[in-house]
Amino acid sequence: PLLTCEAVVSETCFLLRHARDGSRAVLDLLSRGALRIAFRLEDHVDLVARLMGRYASVPMSLADACLVSMAEQHPDSRVLTLDRDFRLYRKHGRHAIPAIMPEERSGA
């Protein structure tokens, strides 16, 4: 399964709010086990707060901070994202986070 956190699920459902059955599709992925919640904010709140402070000028969302923290916990992971800010974020303060992002097409 793909690993995620509740903040990302919430943000994704919000972004898909106008898509027909968008939120339902996300929840179906969870119920089928294709997505798995693998992060408890309660366990990492201090780290997440530090990350959000470090990247306050970006600014970093709660979901992004949780994903950066998850990337630190899972060293061989890649982040699937539409958020170009992941080009700026660093795990452990210095290492680029491998990310899968759709290519931006000019003229489209």
C-alpha positions as CSV (number, residue, x, y, z in Angstrom):
1,P,0.0,0.0,0.0
2,L,0.9,3.7,-0.3
3,L,1.6,5.3,3.1
4,T,0.0,8.5,4.0
5,C,-1.2,10.6,7.0
6,E,-4.6,11.9,8.0
7,A,-3.6,15.5,7.2
8,V,-3.0,14.5,3.5
9,V,-6.3,12.6,3.4
10,S,-8.1,15.7,4.7
11,E,-6.3,18.0,2.2
12,T,-6.9,15.6,-0.7
13,C,-10.6,15.4,0.1
14,F,-10.8,19.1,0.2
15,L,-9.1,19.5,-3.1
16,L,-11.4,16.9,-4.7
17,R,-14.6,18.4,-3.1
18,H,-16.0,19.5,-6.5
19,A,-15.1,16.3,-8.3
20,R,-17.9,13.8,-8.5
21,D,-17.3,11.1,-5.8
22,G,-13.7,12.5,-5.3
23,S,-13.7,12.3,-1.5
24,R,-15.5,8.9,-1.6
25,A,-12.7,7.6,-3.9
26,V,-10.0,8.6,-1.4
27,L,-11.9,6.9,1.4
28,D,-12.4,3.8,-0.7
29,L,-8.6,3.6,-1.3
30,L,-8.2,3.6,2.5
31,S,-10.9,1.0,3.1
32,R,-9.5,-1.3,0.4
33,G,-6.0,-1.0,1.9
34,A,-4.4,0.7,-1.1
35,L,-3.7,3.6,1.2
36,R,-2.6,3.1,4.8
37,I,-2.4,5.8,7.5
38,A,1.2,5.3,8.8
39,F,1.7,8.5,10.8
40,R,0.4,9.8,14.1
41,L,0.7,13.5,14.5
42,E,0.4,13.1,18.2
43,D,3.7,11.2,18.2
44,H,5.6,13.7,16.1
45,V,4.0,17.1,16.9
46,D,7.2,18.7,18.0
47,L,9.1,17.8,14.9
48,V,6.1,18.8,12.7
49,A,6.0,22.2,14.5
50,R,9.8,22.7,14.0
51,L,9.5,21.9,10.3
52,M,6.6,24.4,9.8
53,G,8.7,27.0,11.6
54,R,11.7,26.3,9.5
55,Y,9.7,26.7,6.3
56,A,7.4,29.5,7.5
57,S,8.4,31.7,4.5
58,V,7.2,29.0,2.0
59,P,4.7,28.5,4.0
60,M,4.6,24.8,4.8
61,S,1.2,23.2,5.4
62,L,0.5,20.7,8.1
63,A,0.2,18.0,5.5
64,D,3.5,18.9,3.9
65,A,5.2,18.8,7.3
66,C,3.8,15.4,8.1
67,L,5.0,14.1,4.7
68,V,8.5,15.4,5.3
69,S,8.5,13.8,8.7
70,M,7.3,10.5,7.1
71,A,10.1,10.8,4.5
72,E,12.6,11.0,7.4
73,Q,11.2,7.9,9.0
74,H,11.1,5.9,5.7
75,P,14.6,6.6,4.1
76,D,13.9,4.8,0.9
77,S,10.5,6.4,0.2
78,R,9.4,8.8,-2.4
79,V,6.7,11.4,-2.0
80,L,3.9,11.4,-4.6
81,T,2.8,15.1,-4.8
82,L,1.4,17.9,-6.9
83,D,3.1,20.4,-4.6
84,R,6.2,22.0,-6.1
85,D,7.4,23.1,-2.6
86,F,8.8,19.6,-2.2
87,R,11.7,20.8,-4.4
88,L,12.6,23.1,-1.5
89,Y,12.0,20.9,1.5
90,R,14.8,18.8,3.0
91,K,14.7,15.8,5.2
92,H,17.0,15.9,8.2
93,G,17.6,19.6,7.2
94,R,19.9,18.9,4.2
95,H,18.8,16.0,2.0
96,A,16.5,16.4,-1.0
97,I,13.2,14.4,-0.7
98,P,12.8,12.1,-3.7
99,A,9.4,13.1,-5.2
100,I,7.2,11.9,-8.0
101,M,5.5,14.9,-9.6
102,P,3.6,15.3,-12.8
103,E,5.5,17.2,-15.4
104,E,4.2,20.7,-16.1
105,R,3.3,21.0,-19.8
106,S,3.7,24.4,-21.5
107,G,0.9,25.5,-23.7
108,A,-1.6,23.1,-22.1
